[in-house]
């Protein structure tokens, strides 16, 4: 998908699930056009570094080894610490090269999901990663009241040709639910607002059993924290929570991540959902989420869309709000002066 803005978007972005990164393992990743090495040290902390060793350029994510809180290059055994500093050279152990440093990326883990902060120039996070269980104060809840999201209620789709802003624009677009997802009623945007890095909106699903058009069977409260992901709390006929995330791989495609926190049944103590709950969530929520991908795979970005009156104001407001996360020009755009 060709877009007139950069794919190197500032913000927090999901890169996987905690269970995928076991203690003592090293994994190769690629996001924002950059090769990365993620490793979980012997104390259990996860780190993400620039992947290529500063010595002779070996990719640490392929064959690297965890030693303490460091990762060891598979080529010559040079070790790199959590901050990207060179801590050890085996054939001159008393003299690591303190002038060398791999770029280190801030990482946060939350309820089984992993997020990485990305800034094109390497600046530190501009805002804290929001907490999905605390983000909606009117529905603040105990995280233990939900089944684990991974692996039963999590899905991913790799290399989807869609930019995070296009995914975010689904927020104010209520009309597509009938045509893309086969909804029997058309949801309505009940409220939207934005403040600094947050875009917040409430979507209502009219109650088909009621003659009152204001009666809602379901309300979805959603918050974007930057363009990387939306956190949503459901109120009404369903009371689960979810994260839907989009992380650029390069200047053409993104990886999509989706996780649901489903409320436990009465007196349930296990974090593992029973089979009948898995079947229900799969049928009602996990199958439909990727229907949007079928649109995005063939969509062309329209810079000045002829929007209907009901969508125009929030749609264009979101596009204006999104500009704050582009701190470098698009690849074919001249640098701003």
C-alpha positions in Angstrom: 0.0 0.0 0.0 1.4 3.4 -1.1 0.9 6.1 1.5 2.1 9.7 1.6 3.6 9.4 5.1 6.4 7.4 6.6 6.2 3.9 7.9 8.7 4.8 10.6 6.0 5.8 13.1 6.8 7.0 16.6 5.0 5.0 19.4 4.5 1.8 21.3 4.1 -1.3 19.0 3.3 -4.9 19.7 6.0 -7.4 18.7 4.6 -10.7 20.1 3.5 -12.6 23.2 5.6 -13.3 26.3 5.2 -17.0 26.1 7.0 -17.0 22.7 10.2 -15.8 24.4 11.5 -18.4 26.9 14.3 -17.6 29.3 17.7 -18.0 27.7 16.5 -17.8 24.1 17.4 -15.4 21.3 15.0 -14.5 18.5 15.5 -12.6 15.2 12.9 -10.0 14.4 12.4 -7.3 11.8 10.4 -4.1 12.3 10.5 -0.6 10.9 12.9 -1.9 8.2 15.5 -2.7 10.9 16.9 -6.1 11.8 16.5 -6.8 15.6 17.6 -9.4 18.1 15.3 -10.1 21.0 16.5 -12.2 24.0 15.2 -13.1 27.4 18.1 -13.0 29.9 18.7 -15.5 32.7 16.7 -13.4 35.2 13.7 -13.4 32.9 13.9 -9.8 31.5 13.3 -9.3 27.8 15.6 -7.1 25.7 15.6 -5.9 22.1 18.8 -4.8 20.4 20.0 -3.8 17.0 20.8 -7.2 15.4 24.1 -6.9 13.7 27.2 -7.2 15.9 29.4 -4.1 15.7 32.5 -6.3 15.3 32.1 -7.9 11.9 28.3 -7.7 11.3 27.0 -11.1 12.3 23.3 -11.3 13.0 23.0 -12.0 16.7 19.4 -13.2 16.4 20.6 -16.2 14.4 22.6 -18.4 16.7 23.2 -15.8 19.5 23.5 -17.2 23.1 22.3 -15.7 26.4 24.9 -15.3 29.1 23.7 -13.8 32.3 21.9 -10.5 31.2 23.9 -10.3 28.0 23.7 -11.8 24.5 26.7 -13.4 22.9 27.4 -13.1 19.2 27.7 -16.5 17.4 30.6 -15.3 15.2 33.4 -14.4 17.7 31.7 -14.5 21.1 31.5 -10.7 21.7 28.9 -10.0 24.4 26.4 -7.2 24.4 24.4 -5.9 27.5 20.8 -4.8 27.9 21.7 -1.2 27.0 23.6 -2.4 23.9 27.0 -1.9 25.4 29.9 -4.2 24.7 30.6 -6.1 27.9 33.1 -8.8 27.0 35.5 -9.8 24.2 36.8 -13.4 24.9 40.3 -12.9 23.6 40.8 -9.6 25.5 38.6 -10.1 28.5 40.0 -7.2 30.5 39.3 -4.7 27.7 35.7 -4.6 26.2 35.2 -2.0 23.6 33.3 0.6 25.6 33.0 2.9 22.6 30.8 0.5 20.7 27.1 0.3 21.3 24.2 -1.5 19.7 20.9 0.4 19.6 18.6 -0.7 22.4 14.8 -0.5 22.2 12.6 0.1 25.3 10.4 -3.0 26.0 7.3 -3.5 28.2 5.4 -6.7 28.9 1.7 -6.4 29.9 -0.6 -9.3 30.6 1.3 -11.6 28.3 1.8 -9.1 25.4 5.1 -7.5 24.5 5.4 -3.9 23.3 8.5 -2.1 21.9 8.9 1.7 21.8 10.1 3.0 18.4 11.4 6.4 17.5 13.3 7.0 14.2 16.1 8.8 16.0 16.1 6.6 19.1 14.5 9.0 21.5 13.1 7.7 24.8 9.3 7.1 25.2 7.2 10.2 25.1 4.4 8.5 27.0 3.8 5.5 29.2 2.3 2.3 27.8 -1.4 2.3 29.0 -2.7 -0.6 31.1 -5.6 -2.4 29.5 -7.1 -3.3 32.9 -6.8 0.2 34.3 -7.3 2.3 31.1 -11.1 2.4 31.5 -11.7 3.7 35.1 -15.5 3.1 34.8 -14.7 -0.6 34.3 -11.5 -1.1 36.3 -11.2 -4.7 37.0 -9.0 -7.5 38.4 -6.7 -9.0 35.7 -7.2 -12.4 37.3 -10.9 -12.3 36.4 -10.0 -13.2 32.8 -8.6 -16.2 31.0 -5.1 -15.9 29.5 -5.1 -14.3 26.1 -2.3 -16.5 24.6 -2.4 -18.9 22.9 -6.2 -19.6 22.9 -7.5 -16.1 22.3 -4.6 -14.6 20.2 -4.0 -14.5 16.5 -1.5 -12.8 14.2 -1.2 -12.2 10.5 2.2 -11.5 9.0 3.2 -9.2 6.1 -0.2 -7.5 5.5 0.2 -4.6 3.1 -1.4 -2.0 5.4 -0.1 1.0 7.3 -1.0 1.5 11.0 -2.9 4.7 10.2 -5.2 2.8 7.8 -6.0 0.3 10.6 -6.7 3.2 13.0 -9.1 4.8 10.5 -11.4 1.8 11.0 -12.3 3.5 14.3 -14.5 6.3 13.0 -15.7 4.1 10.1 -18.9 2.5 11.4 -20.5 1.8 8.0 -18.1 -0.9 7.0 -19.4 -3.4 9.7 -22.5 -4.2 7.6 -20.6 -4.9 4.4 -17.3 -6.4 5.6 -18.4 -8.2 8.7 -22.0 -9.0 7.8 -23.4 -7.1 10.8 -27.2 -7.1 11.0 -27.3 -3.6 12.5 -25.1 -0.7 11.7 -23.1 0.6 14.7 -23.0 4.3 15.5 -20.2 6.5 16.9 -21.6 7.7 20.2 -18.6 9.8 21.1 -15.1 10.6 20.0 -12.3 12.8 21.3 -8.5 13.1 21.2 -6.0 14.4 23.6 -2.2 14.4 22.9 -1.2 10.9 21.9 -4.7 9.4 22.7 -7.7 9.0 20.4 -10.8 7.8 22.4 -14.2 6.7 21.0 -17.3 4.8 21.9 -19.2 2.7 19.4 -22.8 1.7 20.1 -24.6 -1.3 18.6 -28.3 -0.6 18.5 -30.6 -3.2 20.2 -32.5 -4.8 17.4 -35.2 -6.0 19.9 -36.0 -2.4 20.9 -38.0 0.2 19.1 -35.9 2.9 20.7 -33.0 3.8 18.4 -31.1 5.1 21.4 -31.1 1.7 23.1 -27.8 0.0 22.7 -27.2 -3.8 23.1 -23.4 -3.2 23.2 -21.0 -0.4 23.7 -17.3 -0.7 22.7 -15.0 1.8 24.5 -11.7 2.1 22.5 -8.5 4.0 23.1 -5.7 4.4 20.6 -2.3 5.1 22.2 -0.5 6.4 19.2 -1.1 4.5 15.9 0.3 1.1 17.1 -2.7 -0.4 18.7 -6.2 0.0 20.1 -7.3 -1.2 23.5 -11.1 -1.9 23.8 -13.4 -2.7 26.7 -16.8 -4.2 25.8 -19.9 -3.2 27.8 -23.3 -5.0 27.5 -24.0 -8.2 25.7 -20.3 -9.0 25.9 -17.8 -7.8 28.6 -14.4 -8.8 27.3 -11.3 -6.7 26.5 -9.0 -6.8 23.5 -6.0 -5.4 21.8 -5.7 -5.0 18.1 -2.2 -4.0 17.0 -0.4 -3.2 13.7 3.4 -3.0 13.6 5.3 -2.0 10.4 7.8 -4.5 9.2 9.2 -2.3 6.4 7.9 0.3 4.0 5.4 -2.1 2.5 3.8 -4.4 5.0 2.9 -4.8 8.7 2.4 -7.6 11.1 -1.1 -7.7 12.8 -1.6 -8.9 16.4 -4.9 -9.6 18.1 -5.6 -10.7 21.7 -8.8 -11.1 23.7 -9.2 -11.2 27.5 -12.4 -13.2 28.1 -14.1 -13.1 31.5 -13.8 -16.3 33.5 -16.9 -18.4 34.3 -18.3 -18.3 37.8 -15.9 -20.0 40.4 -13.3 -20.6 37.7 -9.7 -20.6 39.0 -7.8 -21.8 36.0 -6.3 -19.3 33.5 -6.8 -21.8 30.7 -10.2 -21.4 29.0 -12.4 -24.6 28.7 -13.1 -25.9 25.2 -16.7 -24.6 25.0 -15.5 -21.0 25.8 -12.8 -21.3 23.2 -15.3 -22.5 20.6 -17.6 -19.5 21.4 -14.9 -16.9 21.2 -13.5 -18.4 18.0 -16.8 -18.3 16.2 -18.0 -14.9 17.4 -14.8 -12.9 17.5 -11.6 -14.5 16.3 -12.8 -15.5 12.8 -14.2 -12.1 11.8 -11.3 -9.9 12.8 -9.2 -10.8 9.8 -12.0 -9.9 7.3 -10.6 -6.4 7.2 -7.3 -7.8 6.0 -9.0 -9.0 2.8 -9.9 -5.3 2.1 -6.5 -3.9 3.1 -4.6 -6.3 0.9 -6.0 -4.7 -2.2 -6.9 -1.2 -1.0 -5.5 2.0 -2.4 -5.0 5.0 -0.2 -7.3 8.0 -1.1 -5.8 11.2 0.2 -8.9 13.4 -0.3 -11.9 11.0 0.1 -15.4 12.2 -0.7 -16.7 11.2 2.7 -20.4 11.1 3.7 -21.4 13.8 6.2 -21.8 11.4 9.1 -18.1 10.2 8.9 -16.3 13.3 7.6 -15.6 15.2 10.8 -14.1 12.3 12.9 -12.4 10.7 9.9 -10.5 13.9 8.9 -9.8 14.8 12.6 -8.1 11.4 13.0 -5.9 12.0 10.0 -4.9 15.3 11.4 -4.3 13.8 14.9 -2.1 11.1 13.3 0.4 13.6 11.9 2.1 14.0 15.3 3.6 10.5 15.0 5.5 11.1 11.8 8.8 12.7 12.8 10.6 11.9 9.5 9.4 12.4 6.0 8.1 9.5 3.8 10.9 7.9 1.7 10.0 9.7 -1.5 9.1 13.0 0.3 11.7 15.8 0.6 12.9 16.5 4.1 11.1 19.3 5.9 13.0 22.5 6.6 
